[in-house]
Amino acid sequence: MNSVNKSPRVVLDKWYSSPAGQRVRDLEAGYLKTQLFPYYGQTIIQLGVLRWEHCFLDDYWLPSLHIIEEPLVSDTNEPEISIYSNYQELSITSEIADWVIIPHRLEYESDWKIVLEEAERILKPEGTLFVLGFNPWCLPHLTHFVSRGRGNFPECKGLLSRDTVMRVLQALNFKADKSVCFYPGQAKMKSTGYESRHWSVGAVSYAIRARKQRYCLLTGTSPWRIRSLIHRPAPLPIPQDASREQSD
């Protein structure tokens, strides 16, 4: 079941075509191009089509990209979309993806934590997850909120802060300790640490890179049997009277 009335792809496409959206798109694409370095045979899964995937992924790796879109988003078969499925219940097997990209889709979901759980399920151990989101404290969003939706900002169901997403990722055994904020007015990006309380109104969006971690305990025995020597009981002392009787 689709969780929004408007298609997130249509809303984002319209906003990315604006001058402000183009500047944000260039910053986000430049970041993904420097961080996304797949190898031969790896699988990349993206939730939602952007129509500018070629900006951050070379033509050689585009066949390895599989885009999943909700069935109610588009009525026609588009060549960019590989699978039509609900984000909260992906119809693909577990631990199949080496890279997962969620570009501005959590803001349109009623239960976005389930989407992150699904991303954790389809990721292989030590796989990488990219989450792109809008800063809820940015000046364009505040202007859009004050003007009651008449501003130049994409309409979302609910914006999520960077710290909120990173806390959920860490609860899902992801290693997410840093993120990047994008400043389209200054045409730059700035890395920020976990739980950094310094938020600038100039940061329109952010990107989080998280790695799926799996821990396993390796058991084994020592060839020198040190454990048996350590736990061997010490000999009891012989009483002095008993030793004298034995000598007599």
N, C-alpha and C positions, 0 to 999 in steps of 0.2 A: 504494500500500500504506500503510495506516495505521501510524504509527510508535509508537503507544501502545496499551495494553490498555484503558484507561478513556477515555471521551470527554472531551476538555477542556472542551466546552461544559457537560456535566452537572456536572463537578467545579466549574467556575467559577460556574455558576448557584447551586449549593448554597452555595458560600462567600460569594458576593455577597449572599445572602439573610440571612446572619448579621449581628449588630450591627457587628462589625469590618469585614466586607466592605462593608456599606452606607456606612460612613464613607469607605472607600477609593473606592468607586464615585462618591460625591458629589464628591470631590476630583478624580478623573480626568475625570468628566463636565464639571465646571466649567472645567478646563484646556482640554479639547478645544473647548468652546463659545467660549472666548475666542481660540483659535488657528485654528480652522477657519472660514474666511470664503470660501466658494465664490462664483463668479459664474455668471451665466446660461449654460447650455450646458456647464458643466464636469461631469466624471464623477468620482465618488468610489467607490473599491473598498475593501472591508473584508474581511479574512481572518478569518472566524469570526463567528457571530452572538452578540450580547450580550444582546439582548432589552430593552435600555434605550438604544437609539440615539436615541430622542426626547428624552433628557435633554441631549444635546449638539448635536443637529441639529434645526432647525425643521421643521415639517410641510411647508413650501414646498420644502425641499431633500431631503426623504426620497425622492421619486421618482428623484433623481439618485444615490442610494446603491445600489450593487450589492454584495451580500454573497455571498462564496464560502465554501462549507463542504465538508469532505471527504465523500465518498459514504457511508462507513461510520459516520458520526457519528449520523445520524438515518435511520430507516426510512420515515418519513412525509414527504409534501411539505408544507413549511412556507412560508407566504406571505412571510416575511422573507428567505428564501434565494433568490438569483437563479440561481446556478450551483453545481453539484456538481463539484468538481475537487480534485485533489491539490495541496497547497500547494507541493510541490517541483517540480511540473510543471503550471503553470496553463494551462488550455486556452483562453486568450484571446490576442488579437493583441498585438504589441509597441507601446509608446508610445501607449496608449489612455487612460490614467488621468491626471487632474490631481492627484488626492489618493489616497494609499494609507494605510490604517490597519491596523496589525497589533496587535491588543489581546490580549496574553498568549497568543500562539500559538508563539513561538519556544521557550518552555520545554518544550513537548511534542513537539518535532521532534528526530529523531535527527541530522539534518544541517541545522541552522538557517541555515547560511551560504547554502545553495542557495535557501532561502526569501527571503533578502535579495537574492540575485541575480535571482530572479524578480520581486521587487518593483521592482528597478531596471530590468528589461526592460520591464515594462508601464507604467512611469511615463513621461510626456512630459518632454522637456528643461525644466528649471527647475520640475519638479513637486515636490510636498512629500510626505514620508513621515513618519508618526507611528508610533513603536514604544513600546508599553507593556510593562513588565516588572517582575518582583518583585526586590526587593533581597535578594541571598543572605545578607547580613550583618545582617538585621533580627532583632529579638528574637523575634517570633513564629515565624520559620522556625527559629531556633536551638533554641527550646523544642520545636518539632515534631520536629526532628532528634534531640534528646537523648531525648525520650520515645518514639522509634521509631514515629513516625506517629500518635501518639494526641493530638497537639495540634490546635489550631484554625487550620490553615493548609492552603491547597489543595495537593493532591499533584501534584507536577510531575516530569517526567523529569529535568530538570537546570536549575537556575537560572543565569542569565547576569548578570554584573555589567554595570554601565552602561558602564564603560571598554572592556570587551571588545566590546560591540556597536558602540560609536562608532569603534573602530579598524577594524573590518570595513567600516563605512559609509564611512569616509574612503578606504579602499582601493578602494571601488567608485565613487569620484569624487563622493561626497556631501559637502556642506558641513554637518557636524555638530560644532559647537563648544560647544554648551551643552545642558543637560538640566534637568529639573525633578524634584525629589524630593517625595514626598507623605508627610506626617506625620499620620496619622489621630488619634493621641492628642492632638495639639495643634490639629487641624482647620486645618492650613495647608499651603502648598506653598512650596518654597524652590528657587531656581535655582542651579545649580552649573556650573562651567566644566569644560572638557575636562581629563582626567587630574587631577582634584581628589582628593587622597588622603584628604580628610576625609569619612568615612562615619559616619553616625549610626545607632545601632541602632533609632531611632524611625522611620526612613524605611522604610515597608513596600514601596512601589513607586516607580517612576520613569517618566518619559516623555521621549522623545528626538524632536526635530523636526529633520529633515534635508532639504536641498534638492538635487535632482539637478542636477549641473553638466555643461555641455558647452562645450568650448573649440574655437574655429575660428580659423584664421589668415586674415586678409583681406589679399590681395595687390593691388597696384596700381602704376601708374607716375606719376611726377610730371610735371605739364604743362610744367615748366621744364627738364626733362632734367638735373637736378642730378647724377644718378648718372653720366651720360656725361661731364660736366665734371670730376667728381672723379677718375675713372679715366682721363682722357686723359693720355697720356705727355708728360712735360716735354720741350721742345726741347733738343737736345744743344748744349753750348757750342762755339763755333768757335775753333780754336787760333789763337794770336797770329801764328804764322808764316804760316798760310794767309791770314789777313786782310791781312797786309802785302803778300803776293804779289798779291792781288786789287786792292789799291790801286795798286800799281806798274803 
